[in-house]
Amino acid sequence: MTSGKLVLYFVLSLIVLSCGDKTGNVASNESKKEALLNTIKKFNTAFKEGDIDVLESMITENYLHTNGNSKVIQKKDWFNYLTQRSQDIASGKIQVTDYTMDETAIEFHGSTAIVTGRISVSTLTDGQTQTSQYRITNIWVLEDGNWKRAGFHDGKIQ
């Protein structure tokens, strides 16, 4: 085998090994999907309600968050935002009247999942209703048997 063919064989082997469980284990993937969807539902409910304690327990220590109109922020900075938002929700300054995720797709790569979807959100602030939709991509990882969000990105739908 020539060195070029050996390198190609090695690279292809790494690609196949890095793709996770592609053996067609439907039961395993279905149970992973169900557990992840339940986790996402719990996460989205906590976000809608401003429950930062629940959110804290559901993200990784090295969490990264990016909105379509800002640079990436780390966990600490995101929680600074969440704390203010939670206070605004508790005081009634902000009312989240709808927070829905649909068009959800999940792609598993071993103990990591890439989740895409659409978020629709409506809020009532100072008597003004604001409705927006976002395309999102989330990275979820399985840590100690629990799904945790490791990364987030969104872009506003025009």
C-alpha positions in Angstrom: 0.0 0.0 0.0 1.4 3.4 -1.0 1.8 6.1 1.6 -1.0 8.1 0.0 -3.4 5.2 0.1 -2.4 4.5 3.8 -3.1 8.2 4.7 -6.5 8.0 2.9 -7.4 4.8 4.7 -6.4 6.3 8.0 -8.5 9.5 7.4 -11.5 7.5 6.3 -11.2 5.3 9.4 -11.2 8.3 11.6 -14.2 9.7 9.9 -16.2 6.5 10.3 -15.2 6.2 14.0 -16.1 9.8 14.8 -19.6 9.5 13.4 -20.9 7.8 16.6 -23.4 5.1 16.7 -24.5 4.6 13.1 -25.3 0.9 13.5 -29.0 1.4 13.2 -29.7 0.7 16.8 -33.2 2.2 16.5 -34.2 1.4 20.1 -31.1 3.1 21.5 -31.5 6.2 19.3 -35.3 6.4 20.0 -34.7 6.4 23.8 -31.9 9.0 23.4 -34.2 11.1 21.3 -37.1 10.8 23.8 -34.8 11.7 26.7 -33.3 14.7 24.9 -36.7 16.0 23.7 -38.0 15.8 27.3 -34.9 17.7 28.5 -35.3 20.4 25.8 -39.0 20.8 26.9 -37.9 21.2 30.5 -35.2 23.7 29.5 -37.5 25.8 27.3 -40.1 25.9 30.1 -37.5 27.1 32.6 -36.3 29.7 30.1 -39.9 30.9 29.5 -40.5 31.2 33.2 -37.1 32.7 34.1 -36.1 29.8 36.3 -32.4 30.3 36.4 -31.8 27.5 38.9 -33.1 24.9 36.5 -31.2 26.4 33.6 -28.0 26.4 35.7 -28.4 22.6 36.2 -28.9 22.0 32.5 -25.9 23.6 30.9 -22.2 22.7 30.8 -19.6 24.5 32.7 -18.0 25.7 29.5 -21.3 26.8 27.9 -21.2 29.2 24.9 -24.1 31.3 23.8 -24.4 33.3 20.6 -27.2 35.4 19.3 -27.4 36.4 15.7 -26.7 40.0 16.7 -23.9 39.6 19.2 -20.5 38.0 19.7 -20.3 34.7 21.7 -20.7 35.0 25.4 -19.8 32.5 28.1 -21.9 31.0 30.9 -21.3 33.8 33.4 -22.3 36.6 31.0 -25.4 34.6 29.9 -26.4 34.2 33.5 -26.0 37.9 34.1 -28.6 38.5 31.3 -30.8 35.7 32.7 -30.8 37.1 36.2 -32.1 40.5 35.0 -34.6 38.8 32.7 -35.8 36.6 35.6 -36.3 39.7 37.8 -38.3 41.4 35.0 -40.5 38.3 34.7 -41.0 38.1 38.4 -42.0 41.7 38.7 -44.3 41.5 35.7 -42.3 44.0 33.7 -42.0 41.2 31.0 -44.7 38.6 30.4 -43.7 35.8 28.1 -47.0 34.9 26.5 -45.6 32.2 24.1 -42.4 30.3 23.8 -42.6 27.5 21.3 -40.0 25.3 19.6 -41.0 23.4 16.5 -39.5 22.2 13.2 -37.1 20.3 15.5 -34.5 18.0 14.0 -31.9 16.0 16.0 -28.7 14.5 14.7 -26.7 12.2 17.1 -23.0 11.9 17.1 -22.3 9.4 19.9 -22.9 11.3 23.2 -23.4 14.6 21.4 -26.5 15.9 19.6 -27.0 18.7 17.2 -30.5 20.1 17.5 -32.0 22.5 15.1 -35.4 24.1 15.1 -37.5 27.3 15.1 -38.3 29.2 18.2 -41.4 31.5 18.3 -41.7 33.9 21.2 -44.2 36.5 22.1 -43.7 38.9 25.0 -45.7 41.7 26.5 -43.5 44.6 27.8 -44.9 47.9 28.9 -48.2 47.1 27.1 -46.5 46.3 23.8 -46.6 42.9 22.3 -43.5 41.7 20.5 -43.4 38.5 18.4 -40.3 37.1 16.9 -39.1 33.8 15.3 -35.6 32.5 15.3 -33.7 29.6 13.7 -31.7 27.9 16.3 -28.8 25.4 16.6 -28.1 23.8 19.9 -25.3 21.5 20.9 -26.3 19.0 23.6 -23.9 16.6 25.3 -24.6 13.6 27.6 -22.8 14.2 30.9 -23.2 11.6 33.7 -26.4 10.3 32.1 -28.0 13.7 31.7 -28.3 15.9 28.6 -26.8 19.3 29.0 -26.7 22.2 26.6 -23.2 23.1 25.6 -23.8 25.6 22.9 -26.5 27.8 21.4 -26.8 30.0 18.3 -29.8 31.7 16.8 -30.6 33.9 13.9 -33.7 36.0 13.6 -36.1 35.0 10.9 -37.0 38.1 8.8 
